[in-house]
Amino acid sequence: MFRDRKKLPAFHEDDFTEILAKFNLLDKLNEGELKCSVCDKILTKENFGCIYLTKNEEIKTSCSDLMCLEKVYQETKNGSE
């Protein structure tokens, strides 16, 4: 059952703004310009799901919708195996 365990980078809510600033995403979030790369929904602190790296080494974001997170997982797992 746990053979397929993978590392999952995560951060605490207290570090949210610092992490977004590190990736130059904080201003976009505050200005309502940061969108989910899957469904194109505008991201807020309340619906933010994840930051991820694509196969082309682009930094992208996702909302917290489970369907979007599943698509991100499928896209990133194929590149990490």
C-alpha positions, 0 to 999 in steps of 0.5 A: 500500500505504501510502496508508491509513496512520494515526497510532497513538498508543503509549506505552512500557512504562515509562510504563504506570502513569503513563498509566493514572493520568492516565486514572484507570484505575490503581486499577481495574487494581490492584484487578482492576476494569478490564475489556476493553470488548469481551470483559469480560475482567479486564485486567492489565498482561500482557494490556492492549491499549489505551486508546481514545476512543469516538464518545461520547468515553468512555474505554475499554480493551481486552485484547490479544486480536487479535479485541478489538483488531480490534473496537476498530479497526473502531469507532474507524476509522469515527469518524476518517474 
